Structure formats: C-alpha cells, structure tokens
Amino acid sequence: MSIRIYIGNLPEGFNPKEFDKILKSVSDSIRFKAVLDKETKECRGFGFATTNKQENADLLIQKLNGFDFNGSKLRVELSEKKDSSSNKRNSGNLNKNKKRKNFKKIVHSDAPNLEAPDPRWAGELSKLKDLLANQKSPV
C-alpha cells in the first residue's frame, strides 16, 4: 500500500534535484512529485511524496516538518484522501435529491441593453438626465 505525504511551503525557485538529496537522506524508497503551474510550469509551492512503508512516512514527517529549506520552513504531513463526493463526475449523482438554488445569471456585455433600467437606479438616472439636459454646449 502506498502512503502519500503532503509537503508544502516549498520556496520560490524550487530545485527538485536538491530536494531529492534531502529525501534520499531519509530513505531511498521515497518518491516526490512537485505540483506545477499549468502555464508557467513552475512549482506551485507544494507537492506529494510517496513511500510504501509507514516507518519511512513517519520518519520523513518527523525530520522534515518545520525543516528550513532555502529560507522556507517546510510543512510535512500525511495527505488526506479524497472522498468520492469531491469527485466532480460523481457529484451530480450524489446530489439529485438536493434542490439547486435558483439564481439569475448576470452576463456583462458592451452590447446595448434593450430592457428597462434597474428601478433601484431610476432616481439617480433622472438626476443625471436633468444635469445633461441643463448643460449648455459651447458654440
């Protein structure tokens, strides 16, 4: 069984080879994968280590939690497992009995609005129209 460990608060300019040396000093059976930004392909500041032995996981947490790595104190803990309700594909089936909240979608557009203006702004709009009508254009 594989044990997954969250490693967070990785510094900017994270060097995975340098970090692998630290992991190898704990155990050779620990594998690490940093989570990368899709656009920049740089580390997002955290990643996950996996190992097959609980002793290695405990030792890694003990040695690296709070460890100062390039000016950042690492946060190392067991990773929580995802439950099936967090899975987007299955969430629709689980919530069939719950009613969805009814709301109007507001779409912002530069196109002219053909509907009447919002009545909450009617007073302000009439004041603005009066100000514009009373302005004299320089001729």
C-alpha positions as CSV (number, residue, x, y, z in Angstrom):
1,M,0.0,0.0,0.0
2,S,1.4,3.4,-1.0
3,I,1.4,6.2,1.7
4,R,1.1,9.7,0.4
5,I,2.7,12.6,2.2
6,Y,1.9,16.3,1.6
7,I,5.0,18.6,1.5
8,G,4.1,22.3,1.5
9,N,5.7,25.7,1.8
10,L,8.3,25.0,-0.8
11,P,10.4,28.1,-1.6
12,E,10.3,30.0,-4.9
13,G,12.8,28.8,-7.4
14,F,12.4,25.3,-6.0
15,N,15.1,22.9,-7.2
16,P,13.8,19.3,-7.3
17,K,17.3,17.7,-7.5
18,E,18.4,19.5,-4.4
19,F,15.2,18.4,-2.6
20,D,15.7,14.8,-3.7
21,K,19.0,14.7,-1.9
22,I,17.3,15.6,1.3
23,L,14.6,13.0,0.8
24,K,17.2,10.3,0.0
25,S,19.0,11.1,3.3
26,V,15.7,9.9,5.0
27,S,15.1,6.9,2.8
28,D,15.8,5.7,-0.8
29,S,12.3,4.4,-1.2
30,I,10.6,7.9,-1.1
31,R,9.5,9.4,-4.4
32,F,8.5,13.1,-4.7
33,K,6.5,14.9,-7.3
34,A,6.0,18.7,-7.2
35,V,2.7,20.2,-8.3
36,L,3.4,22.5,-11.2
37,D,1.5,25.5,-12.6
38,K,-0.1,24.7,-15.9
39,E,1.0,27.9,-17.6
40,T,4.5,28.7,-16.2
41,K,5.5,25.1,-15.5
42,E,7.0,26.3,-12.1
43,C,6.3,24.7,-8.7
44,R,3.2,25.9,-7.0
45,G,4.8,25.6,-3.6
46,F,3.8,22.1,-2.7
47,G,4.0,18.5,-3.8
48,F,3.5,14.9,-2.7
49,A,5.9,12.2,-1.6
50,T,5.0,8.6,-1.7
51,T,6.5,5.6,0.1
52,N,5.5,2.0,0.7
53,K,6.4,1.8,4.4
54,Q,4.7,3.6,7.3
55,E,8.1,3.9,9.1
56,N,9.5,5.9,6.2
57,A,6.5,8.2,6.2
58,D,6.7,8.8,10.0
59,L,10.5,9.4,9.7
60,L,10.0,11.9,6.8
61,I,7.4,13.8,8.7
62,Q,9.5,13.8,11.9
63,K,12.7,15.0,10.1
64,L,11.3,17.5,7.6
65,N,8.2,19.1,9.3
66,G,9.5,22.6,10.2
67,F,12.8,22.0,8.4
68,D,14.3,25.1,7.0
69,F,14.8,24.6,3.2
70,N,16.2,27.6,1.3
71,G,14.6,30.0,3.7
72,S,11.2,28.3,4.0
73,K,10.0,26.1,6.8
74,L,8.5,23.0,5.2
75,R,5.1,21.7,6.2
76,V,5.1,17.9,6.0
77,E,2.0,15.8,7.0
78,L,0.1,12.8,5.8
79,S,-2.0,13.6,2.8
80,E,-5.8,13.3,3.3
81,K,-7.6,11.0,0.9
82,K,-10.1,12.4,-1.4
83,D,-13.6,11.3,-0.8
84,S,-16.0,10.3,-3.6
85,S,-18.2,13.4,-3.1
86,S,-15.3,15.7,-4.1
87,N,-15.1,13.9,-7.5
88,K,-16.7,16.2,-10.0
89,R,-18.0,13.4,-12.2
90,N,-19.9,11.7,-9.4
91,S,-21.1,14.8,-7.5
92,G,-24.1,15.2,-9.8
93,N,-25.4,11.8,-9.0
94,L,-24.9,12.2,-5.2
95,N,-26.9,15.4,-5.0
96,K,-30.0,14.5,-7.0
97,N,-32.3,15.0,-4.0
98,K,-30.9,18.4,-3.1
99,K,-32.6,21.3,-4.8
100,R,-30.4,23.7,-6.7
101,K,-30.5,27.3,-5.7
102,N,-32.4,29.4,-8.3
103,F,-30.5,32.4,-9.4
104,K,-30.3,34.6,-12.4
105,K,-27.0,34.6,-14.3
106,I,-25.7,38.1,-14.9
107,V,-23.8,38.4,-18.2
108,H,-21.8,41.6,-18.7
109,S,-21.7,42.9,-22.2
110,D,-20.9,46.0,-24.1
111,A,-24.0,45.5,-26.2
112,P,-26.8,48.0,-25.6
113,N,-29.3,46.8,-23.1
114,L,-32.8,46.6,-24.6
115,E,-34.5,46.1,-21.2
116,A,-35.7,48.9,-18.9
117,P,-33.1,50.2,-16.5
118,D,-33.0,48.8,-12.9
119,P,-35.7,50.6,-10.9
120,R,-33.3,51.0,-8.0
121,W,-31.3,53.5,-10.1
122,A,-34.2,55.3,-11.6
123,G,-33.8,58.3,-9.3
124,E,-30.1,58.6,-10.0
125,L,-30.7,58.3,-13.7
126,S,-33.3,61.0,-13.8
127,K,-30.9,63.4,-11.9
128,L,-28.2,62.6,-14.4
129,K,-30.5,63.2,-17.4
130,D,-31.5,66.6,-15.9
131,L,-27.9,67.6,-15.5
132,L,-27.1,66.6,-19.0
133,A,-30.1,68.5,-20.4
134,N,-29.2,71.7,-18.5
135,Q,-25.7,71.7,-19.8
136,K,-25.0,74.3,-22.5
137,S,-22.8,73.3,-25.3
138,P,-20.1,75.8,-26.2
139,V,-20.8,77.1,-29.7
